[in-house]
Amino acid sequence: MRLSVCLLLVTLALCCYQANAVVCPALLSEMLGFLFVDEPVFKLQLAKFNASPEDVAAKLEVKKCTDQISLEKRGPVEVALLKIVEKCKK
């Protein structure tokens, strides 16, 4: 699972490298919710994307892995995501 998180972060960095767009607030909320909110609340956040039940189940399965990471170690991931978002705004 660690490789997939790294690939996600690299993909976001590359996609936003020269972009002049604002990140969708719903996407930002979902990314941070993935790291910090409980599963029932996160499931409600995913509902606004109208994803298939299989996709939601897969996302929640990955979330179970990230929920095992201590909050202190999730903090740097949050900082990296917010830096990517700030870079996209420029």
MOPAC internal coordinates of N, CA, C and O (Angstrom, degrees):
PM7 1SCF
backbone

  N    0.0000 0     0.00 0     0.00 0    0    0    0
  C    1.4515 1     0.00 0     0.00 0    1    0    0
  C    1.5305 1   111.84 1     0.00 0    2    1    0
  O    1.2310 1   120.28 1   149.40 1    3    2    1
  N    1.3135 1   117.07 1   -30.60 1    3    2    1
  C    1.4616 1   119.46 1  -177.42 1    5    3    2
  C    1.5216 1   111.27 1   -61.58 1    6    5    3
  O    1.2310 1   120.59 1   142.41 1    7    6    5
  N    1.3297 1   116.48 1   -37.59 1    7    6    5
  C    1.4520 1   120.09 1   179.35 1    9    7    6
  C    1.5244 1   110.83 1   -62.76 1   10    9    7
  O    1.2310 1   119.78 1   139.77 1   11   10    9
  N    1.3262 1   118.02 1   -40.23 1   11   10    9
  C    1.4621 1   120.04 1  -178.60 1   13   11   10
  C    1.5292 1   111.37 1   -65.86 1   14   13   11
  O    1.2310 1   120.06 1   143.28 1   15   14   13
  N    1.3306 1   117.49 1   -36.72 1   15   14   13
  C    1.4659 1   120.06 1   177.91 1   17   15   14
  C    1.5213 1   109.73 1   -66.52 1   18   17   15
  O    1.2310 1   120.53 1   137.18 1   19   18   17
  N    1.3325 1   116.59 1   -42.82 1   19   18   17
  C    1.4693 1   120.23 1   177.66 1   21   19   18
  C    1.5261 1   111.18 1   -61.62 1   22   21   19
  O    1.2310 1   120.79 1   136.54 1   23   22   21
  N    1.3205 1   116.10 1   -43.46 1   23   22   21
  C    1.4679 1   119.55 1   179.41 1   25   23   22
  C    1.5202 1   111.29 1   -63.82 1   26   25   23
  O    1.2310 1   120.39 1   142.21 1   27   26   25
  N    1.3301 1   116.86 1   -37.79 1   27   26   25
  C    1.4618 1   120.54 1   177.22 1   29   27   26
  C    1.5292 1   110.49 1   -61.40 1   30   29   27
  O    1.2310 1   120.63 1   133.86 1   31   30   29
  N    1.3134 1   116.40 1   -46.14 1   31   30   29
  C    1.4687 1   119.97 1  -178.73 1   33   31   30
  C    1.5292 1   111.35 1   -64.96 1   34   33   31
  O    1.2310 1   120.56 1   138.66 1   35   34   33
  N    1.3159 1   116.54 1   -41.34 1   35   34   33
  C    1.4716 1   120.00 1   178.70 1   37   35   34
  C    1.5211 1   110.13 1   -65.27 1   38   37   35
  O    1.2310 1   120.17 1   138.04 1   39   38   37
  N    1.3222 1   117.29 1   -41.96 1   39   38   37
  C    1.4624 1   121.25 1   178.79 1   41   39   38
  C    1.5231 1   110.74 1   -61.48 1   42   41   39
  O    1.2310 1   120.58 1   135.78 1   43   42   41
  N    1.3213 1   116.49 1   -44.22 1   43   42   41
  C    1.4621 1   119.39 1   178.10 1   45   43   42
  C    1.5285 1   111.28 1   -62.16 1   46   45   43
  O    1.2310 1   120.87 1   138.48 1   47   46   45
  N    1.3090 1   115.94 1   -41.52 1   47   46   45
  C    1.4647 1   119.45 1  -179.93 1   49   47   46
  C    1.5248 1   110.79 1   -64.06 1   50   49   47
  O    1.2310 1   120.21 1   137.21 1   51   50   49
  N    1.3121 1   117.19 1   -42.79 1   51   50   49
  C    1.4631 1   120.24 1  -179.37 1   53   51   50
  C    1.5257 1   111.94 1   -69.84 1   54   53   51
  O    1.2310 1   120.66 1   140.82 1   55   54   53
  N    1.3093 1   116.35 1   -39.18 1   55   54   53
  C    1.4619 1   119.82 1  -179.19 1   57   55   54
  C    1.5264 1   111.84 1   -68.07 1   58   57   55
  O    1.2310 1   120.42 1   147.78 1   59   58   57
  N    1.2998 1   116.81 1   -32.22 1   59   58   57
  C    1.4611 1   120.68 1  -176.62 1   61   59   58
  C    1.5272 1   112.42 1   -96.29 1   62   61   59
  O    1.2310 1   119.82 1   179.92 1   63   62   61
  N    1.3227 1   117.95 1    -0.08 1   63   62   61
  C    1.4579 1   120.86 1  -172.72 1   65   63   62
  C    1.5241 1   112.78 1   -53.80 1   66   65   63
  O    1.2310 1   120.21 1   129.83 1   67   66   65
  N    1.3119 1   117.21 1   -50.17 1   67   66   65
  C    1.4535 1   120.00 1  -178.30 1   69   67   66
  C    1.5241 1   112.18 1  -117.11 1   70   69   67
  O    1.2310 1   120.47 1  -159.82 1   71   70   69
  N    1.2801 1   116.70 1    20.18 1   71   70   69
  C    1.4588 1   120.32 1  -178.19 1   73   71   70
  C    1.5237 1   110.63 1   -79.04 1   74   73   71
  O    1.2310 1   121.28 1   -31.00 1   75   74   73
  N    1.2938 1   115.16 1   149.00 1   75   74   73
  C    1.4585 1   121.51 1   176.00 1   77   75   74
  C    1.5233 1   109.41 1  -119.44 1   78   77   75
  O    1.2310 1   120.92 1  -137.09 1   79   78   77
  N    1.2960 1   115.84 1    42.91 1   79   78   77
  C    1.4611 1   120.22 1  -175.92 1   81   79   78
  C    1.5171 1   109.72 1  -120.85 1   82   81   79
  O    1.2310 1   121.54 1   -16.77 1   83   82   81
  N    1.3035 1   114.66 1   163.23 1   83   82   81
  C    1.4570 1   121.20 1   177.24 1   85   83   82
  C    1.5235 1   107.78 1   -96.69 1   86   85   83
  O    1.2310 1   120.72 1   -43.93 1   87   86   85
  N    1.3108 1   116.23 1   136.07 1   87   86   85
  C    1.4525 1   120.56 1   178.79 1   89   87   86
  C    1.5218 1   108.67 1   -70.34 1   90   89   87
  O    1.2310 1   121.17 1   -44.56 1   91   90   89
  N    1.3044 1   115.37 1   135.44 1   91   90   89
  C    1.4629 1   121.63 1   178.98 1   93   91   90
  C    1.5263 1   109.39 1   -57.87 1   94   93   91
  O    1.2310 1   119.71 1   -52.05 1   95   94   93
  N    1.3247 1   118.16 1   127.95 1   95   94   93
  C    1.4716 1   120.21 1  -179.89 1   97   95   94
  C    1.5297 1   113.00 1   -58.47 1   98   97   95
  O    1.2310 1   120.08 1   146.28 1   99   98   97
  N    1.3222 1   117.46 1   -33.72 1   99   98   97
  C    1.4616 1   120.39 1   178.96 1  101   99   98
  C    1.5230 1   110.79 1   -65.79 1  102  101   99
  O    1.2310 1   120.52 1   142.78 1  103  102  101
  N    1.3315 1   116.62 1   -37.22 1  103  102  101
  C    1.4594 1   120.16 1   178.65 1  105  103  102
  C    1.5204 1   110.79 1   -68.45 1  106  105  103
  O    1.2310 1   120.57 1   136.79 1  107  106  105
  N    1.3135 1   116.51 1   -43.21 1  107  106  105
  C    1.4623 1   120.43 1   178.06 1  109  107  106
  C    1.5290 1   110.47 1   -61.74 1  110  109  107
  O    1.2310 1   120.49 1   136.77 1  111  110  109
  N    1.3112 1   116.67 1   -43.23 1  111  110  109
  C    1.4657 1   121.07 1   177.95 1  113  111  110
  C    1.5214 1   110.90 1   -61.46 1  114  113  111
  O    1.2310 1   120.46 1   138.82 1  115  114  113
  N    1.3237 1   116.73 1   -41.18 1  115  114  113
  C    1.4614 1   121.11 1   179.55 1  117  115  114
  C    1.5212 1   110.82 1   -66.45 1  118  117  115
  O    1.2310 1   119.98 1   138.43 1  119  118  117
  N    1.3262 1   117.64 1   -41.57 1  119  118  117
  C    1.4650 1   120.65 1  -178.98 1  121  119  118
  C    1.5270 1   111.09 1   -63.98 1  122  121  119
  O    1.2310 1   120.47 1   135.24 1  123  122  121
  N    1.3148 1   116.71 1   -44.76 1  123  122  121
  C    1.4602 1   119.72 1   179.97 1  125  123  122
  C    1.5317 1   111.15 1   -73.19 1  126  125  123
  O    1.2310 1   120.55 1   144.99 1  127  126  125
  N    1.3278 1   116.55 1   -35.01 1  127  126  125
  C    1.4565 1   120.11 1   176.28 1  129  127  126
  C    1.5186 1   112.01 1   -63.13 1  130  129  127
  O    1.2310 1   121.01 1   145.02 1  131  130  129
  N    1.3216 1   115.67 1   -34.98 1  131  130  129
  C    1.4640 1   121.02 1   177.73 1  133  131  130
  C    1.5266 1   110.51 1   -57.81 1  134  133  131
  O    1.2310 1   121.04 1   145.60 1  135  134  133
  N    1.3143 1   115.62 1   -34.40 1  135  134  133
  C    1.4641 1   120.06 1  -178.07 1  137  135  134
  C    1.5226 1   113.69 1   -85.70 1  138  137  135
  O    1.2310 1   120.00 1   146.50 1  139  138  137
  N    1.3378 1   117.60 1   -33.50 1  139  138  137
  C    1.4583 1   118.42 1  -164.89 1  141  139  138
  C    1.5251 1   117.62 1  -121.78 1  142  141  139
  O    1.2310 1   118.56 1   159.03 1  143  142  141
  N    1.3215 1   120.34 1   -20.97 1  143  142  141
  C    1.4712 1   119.00 1  -175.17 1  145  143  142
  C    1.5249 1   110.96 1   -95.62 1  146  145  143
  O    1.2310 1   121.32 1   -18.82 1  147  146  145
  N    1.3288 1   115.07 1   161.18 1  147  146  145
  C    1.4670 1   120.89 1   178.71 1  149  147  146
  C    1.5189 1   110.26 1   -71.50 1  150  149  147
  O    1.2310 1   121.38 1   -18.73 1  151  150  149
  N    1.3303 1   114.96 1   161.27 1  151  150  149
  C    1.4616 1   120.75 1  -175.91 1  153  151  150
  C    1.5325 1   114.38 1   -57.56 1  154  153  151
  O    1.2310 1   118.62 1   135.13 1  155  154  153
  N    1.3428 1   120.24 1   -44.87 1  155  154  153
  C    1.4799 1   118.62 1  -179.71 1  157  155  154
  C    1.5347 1   112.56 1   -62.07 1  158  157  155
  O    1.2310 1   120.25 1   140.27 1  159  158  157
  N    1.3182 1   117.13 1   -39.73 1  159  158  157
  C    1.4644 1   120.77 1   179.31 1  161  159  158
  C    1.5262 1   109.65 1   -68.56 1  162  161  159
  O    1.2310 1   120.72 1   139.05 1  163  162  161
  N    1.3187 1   116.23 1   -40.95 1  163  162  161
  C    1.4665 1   120.23 1   179.79 1  165  163  162
  C    1.5280 1   110.85 1   -64.41 1  166  165  163
  O    1.2310 1   120.79 1   143.46 1  167  166  165
  N    1.3203 1   116.09 1   -36.54 1  167  166  165
  C    1.4670 1   120.18 1   177.69 1  169  167  166
  C    1.5276 1   110.25 1   -61.69 1  170  169  167
  O    1.2310 1   120.39 1   141.35 1  171  170  169
  N    1.3218 1   116.85 1   -38.65 1  171  170  169
  C    1.4681 1   120.58 1   176.26 1  173  171  170
  C    1.5288 1   110.94 1   -65.97 1  174  173  171
  O    1.2310 1   120.41 1   141.27 1  175  174  173
  N    1.3291 1   116.82 1   -38.73 1  175  174  173
  C    1.4731 1   119.63 1   177.44 1  177  175  174
  C    1.5235 1   110.37 1   -62.32 1  178  177  175
  O    1.2310 1   120.11 1   139.85 1  179  178  177
  N    1.3155 1   117.39 1   -40.15 1  179  178  177
  C    1.4686 1   120.77 1  -179.64 1  181  179  178
  C    1.5186 1   112.43 1   -68.80 1  182  181  179
  O    1.2310 1   119.93 1   155.12 1  183  182  181
  N    1.3181 1   117.74 1   -24.88 1  183  182  181
  C    1.4657 1   121.41 1  -177.27 1  185  183  182
  C    1.5204 1   111.99 1   -60.11 1  186  185  183
  O    1.2310 1   119.94 1   149.27 1  187  186  185
  N    1.3361 1   117.72 1   -30.73 1  187  186  185
  C    1.4730 1   119.31 1  -178.21 1  189  187  186
  C    1.5230 1   113.09 1   -69.87 1  190  189  187
  O    1.2310 1   119.97 1   167.66 1  191  190  189
  N    1.3520 1   117.65 1   -12.34 1  191  190  189
  C    1.4590 1   120.73 1   179.07 1  193  191  190
  C    1.5247 1   112.48 1   -92.93 1  194  193  191
  O    1.2310 1   120.21 1   176.03 1  195  194  193
  N    1.3404 1   117.21 1    -3.97 1  195  194  193
  C    1.4733 1   122.30 1  -179.33 1  197  195  194
  C    1.5244 1   112.61 1    52.83 1  198  197  195
  O    1.2310 1   120.54 1  -137.72 1  199  198  197
  N    1.3195 1   116.57 1    42.28 1  199  198  197
  C    1.4668 1   121.10 1   178.74 1  201  199  198
  C    1.5221 1   109.86 1   -76.94 1  202  201  199
  O    1.2310 1   121.58 1   -23.83 1  203  202  201
  N    1.3150 1   114.58 1   156.17 1  203  202  201
  C    1.4653 1   118.71 1   178.44 1  205  203  202
  C    1.5327 1   109.78 1   -69.11 1  206  205  203
  O    1.2310 1   120.16 1   -24.72 1  207  206  205
  N    1.3163 1   117.30 1   155.28 1  207  206  205
  C    1.4728 1   120.19 1   179.31 1  209  207  206
  C    1.5281 1   112.74 1   -57.26 1  210  209  207
  O    1.2310 1   120.61 1   146.00 1  211  210  209
  N    1.3221 1   116.45 1   -34.00 1  211  210  209
  C    1.4647 1   119.93 1   179.05 1  213  211  210
  C    1.5250 1   110.55 1   -66.17 1  214  213  211
  O    1.2310 1   120.48 1   139.14 1  215  214  213
  N    1.3352 1   116.68 1   -40.86 1  215  214  213
  C    1.4609 1   120.54 1   179.08 1  217  215  214
  C    1.5224 1   111.61 1   -66.36 1  218  217  215
  O    1.2310 1   120.75 1   138.82 1  219  218  217
  N    1.3240 1   116.18 1   -41.18 1  219  218  217
  C    1.4693 1   120.54 1   178.40 1  221  219  218
  C    1.5258 1   109.59 1   -63.86 1  222  221  219
  O    1.2310 1   120.37 1   136.63 1  223  222  221
  N    1.3214 1   116.90 1   -43.37 1  223  222  221
  C    1.4626 1   120.73 1   179.64 1  225  223  222
  C    1.5314 1   110.91 1   -61.85 1  226  225  223
  O    1.2310 1   120.52 1   139.75 1  227  226  225
  N    1.3265 1   116.61 1   -40.25 1  227  226  225
  C    1.4639 1   120.44 1   179.14 1  229  227  226
  C    1.5302 1   110.66 1   -65.51 1  230  229  227
  O    1.2310 1   120.50 1   136.87 1  231  230  229
  N    1.3139 1   116.65 1   -43.13 1  231  230  229
  C    1.4685 1   120.92 1   179.22 1  233  231  230
  C    1.5270 1   110.66 1   -63.56 1  234  233  231
  O    1.2310 1   120.39 1   138.67 1  235  234  233
  N    1.3260 1   116.85 1   -41.33 1  235  234  233
  C    1.4624 1   120.76 1   179.20 1  237  235  234
  C    1.5240 1   111.37 1   -67.87 1  238  237  235
  O    1.2310 1   120.47 1   148.57 1  239  238  237
  N    1.3218 1   116.71 1   -31.43 1  239  238  237
  C    1.4703 1   120.51 1   176.48 1  241  239  238
  C    1.5327 1   110.59 1   -65.02 1  242  241  239
  O    1.2310 1   120.69 1   137.55 1  243  242  241
  N    1.3278 1   116.29 1   -42.45 1  243  242  241
  C    1.4604 1   120.26 1   177.30 1  245  243  242
  C    1.5260 1   109.95 1   -67.88 1  246  245  243
  O    1.2310 1   120.51 1   142.79 1  247  246  245
  N    1.3251 1   116.63 1   -37.21 1  247  246  245
  C    1.4654 1   120.83 1   179.43 1  249  247  246
  C    1.5262 1   111.51 1   -61.19 1  250  249  247
  O    1.2310 1   120.46 1   145.90 1  251  250  249
  N    1.3334 1   116.73 1   -34.10 1  251  250  249
  C    1.4647 1   119.57 1   177.14 1  253  251  250
  C    1.5231 1   110.92 1   -58.36 1  254  253  251
  O    1.2310 1   120.56 1   144.77 1  255  254  253
  N    1.3207 1   116.53 1   -35.23 1  255  254  253
  C    1.4721 1   120.41 1   178.38 1  257  255  254
  C    1.5283 1   110.64 1   -70.25 1  258  257  255
  O    1.2310 1   120.51 1   134.30 1  259  258  257
  N    1.3201 1   116.63 1   -45.70 1  259  258  257
  C    1.4637 1   118.72 1  -178.15 1  261  259  258
  C    1.5252 1   111.53 1   -70.25 1  262  261  259
  O    1.2310 1   120.05 1   154.73 1  263  262  261
  N    1.3237 1   117.51 1   -25.27 1  263  262  261
  C    1.4624 1   119.97 1   177.37 1  265  263  262
  C    1.5265 1   111.77 1   -66.98 1  266  265  263
  O    1.2310 1   120.16 1   161.39 1  267  266  265
  N    1.3157 1   117.30 1   -18.61 1  267  266  265
  C    1.4597 1   121.21 1   178.91 1  269  267  266
  C    1.5317 1   112.10 1   -81.93 1  270  269  267
  O    1.2310 1   120.25 1   168.67 1  271  270  269
  N    1.3227 1   117.13 1   -11.33 1  271  270  269
  C    1.4634 1   121.21 1   177.74 1  273  271  270
  C    1.5261 1   108.05 1   -78.82 1  274  273  271
  O    1.2310 1   120.59 1   -42.01 1  275  274  273
  N    1.3149 1   116.47 1   137.99 1  275  274  273
  C    1.4649 1   119.58 1  -179.60 1  277  275  274
  C    1.5323 1   110.24 1   -65.75 1  278  277  275
  O    1.2310 1   121.02 1   -26.19 1  279  278  277
  N    1.3188 1   115.66 1   153.81 1  279  278  277
  C    1.4652 1   120.41 1  -179.45 1  281  279  278
  C    1.5268 1   111.61 1   -60.72 1  282  281  279
  O    1.2310 1   120.35 1   145.41 1  283  282  281
  N    1.3253 1   116.93 1   -34.59 1  283  282  281
  C    1.4658 1   119.91 1   179.45 1  285  283  282
  C    1.5212 1   111.49 1   -62.93 1  286  285  283
  O    1.2310 1   120.35 1   146.51 1  287  286  285
  N    1.3277 1   116.93 1   -33.49 1  287  286  285
  C    1.4620 1   120.31 1  -179.10 1  289  287  286
  C    1.5295 1   112.04 1   -84.85 1  290  289  287
  O    1.2310 1   120.01 1   161.17 1  291  290  289
  N    1.3306 1   117.58 1   -18.83 1  291  290  289
  C    1.4683 1   120.28 1   177.12 1  293  291  290
  C    1.5302 1   110.76 1   -78.91 1  294  293  291
  O    1.2310 1   120.62 1   155.13 1  295  294  293
  N    1.3203 1   116.42 1   -24.87 1  295  294  293
  C    1.4621 1   121.21 1  -179.22 1  297  295  294
  C    1.5176 1   113.67 1   -54.69 1  298  297  295
  O    1.2310 1   119.11 1   130.57 1  299  298  297
  N    1.3420 1   119.30 1   -49.43 1  299  298  297
  C    1.4684 1   119.59 1   179.00 1  301  299  298
  C    1.5273 1   113.80 1   -61.50 1  302  301  299
  O    1.2310 1   120.36 1   148.55 1  303  302  301
  N    1.3263 1   116.91 1   -31.45 1  303  302  301
  C    1.4709 1   119.78 1   176.57 1  305  303  302
  C    1.5235 1   109.54 1   -66.67 1  306  305  303
  O    1.2310 1   120.73 1   138.68 1  307  306  305
  N    1.3319 1   116.22 1   -41.32 1  307  306  305
  C    1.4717 1   120.64 1   177.00 1  309  307  306
  C    1.5260 1   110.19 1   -61.22 1  310  309  307
  O    1.2310 1   120.32 1   135.67 1  311  310  309
  N    1.3176 1   116.99 1   -44.33 1  311  310  309
  C    1.4659 1   120.99 1   179.57 1  313  311  310
  C    1.5252 1   110.23 1   -60.22 1  314  313  311
  O    1.2310 1   120.52 1   136.44 1  315  314  313
  N    1.3304 1   116.62 1   -43.56 1  315  314  313
  C    1.4663 1   120.47 1   179.50 1  317  315  314
  C    1.5277 1   111.22 1   -62.92 1  318  317  315
  O    1.2310 1   120.21 1   136.25 1  319  318  317
  N    1.3243 1   117.21 1   -43.75 1  319  318  317
  C    1.4627 1   120.52 1   178.83 1  321  319  318
  C    1.5251 1   111.47 1   -62.05 1  322  321  319
  O    1.2310 1   120.63 1   137.14 1  323  322  321
  N    1.3244 1   116.40 1   -42.86 1  323  322  321
  C    1.4660 1   119.76 1  -179.82 1  325  323  322
  C    1.5261 1   111.44 1   -67.29 1  326  325  323
  O    1.2310 1   120.00 1   146.52 1  327  326  325
  N    1.3288 1   117.61 1   -33.48 1  327  326  325
  C    1.4719 1   120.30 1   176.05 1  329  327  326
  C    1.5219 1   110.60 1   -66.43 1  330  329  327
  O    1.2310 1   120.83 1   140.87 1  331  330  329
  N    1.3328 1   116.03 1   -39.13 1  331  330  329
  C    1.4666 1   119.76 1   177.83 1  333  331  330
  C    1.5286 1   109.85 1   -62.97 1  334  333  331
  O    1.2310 1   120.87 1   136.35 1  335  334  333
  N    1.3234 1   115.95 1   -43.65 1  335  334  333
  C    1.4671 1   120.32 1   179.30 1  337  335  334
  C    1.5426 1   110.00 1   -62.58 1  338  337  335
  O    1.2310 1   120.24 1   136.39 1  339  338  337
  N    1.3177 1   117.14 1   -43.61 1  339  338  337
  C    1.4723 1   120.21 1   178.80 1  341  339  338
  C    1.5258 1   110.61 1   -62.45 1  342  341  339
  O    1.2310 1   120.74 1   140.75 1  343  342  341
  N    1.3175 1   116.19 1   -39.25 1  343  342  341
  C    1.4642 1   119.88 1  -179.95 1  345  343  342
  C    1.5325 1   110.43 1   -64.87 1  346  345  343
  O    1.2310 1   120.78 1   145.52 1  347  346  345
  N    1.3226 1   116.11 1   -34.48 1  347  346  345
  C    1.4679 1   120.26 1   179.73 1  349  347  346
  C    1.5342 1   111.12 1   -69.09 1  350  349  347
  O    1.2310 1   120.29 1   152.00 1  351  350  349
  N    1.3166 1   117.05 1   -28.00 1  351  350  349
  C    1.4661 1   120.05 1  -179.04 1  353  351  350
  C    1.5256 1   112.50 1   -73.01 1  354  353  351
  O    1.2310 1   120.59 1   155.82 1  355  354  353
  N    1.3242 1   116.47 1   -24.18 1  355  354  353
  C    1.4701 1   120.34 1  -176.45 1  357  355  354
  C    1.5038 1   112.42 1   -75.91 1  358  357  355
  O    1.2310 1   120.10 1   180.00 1  359  358  357

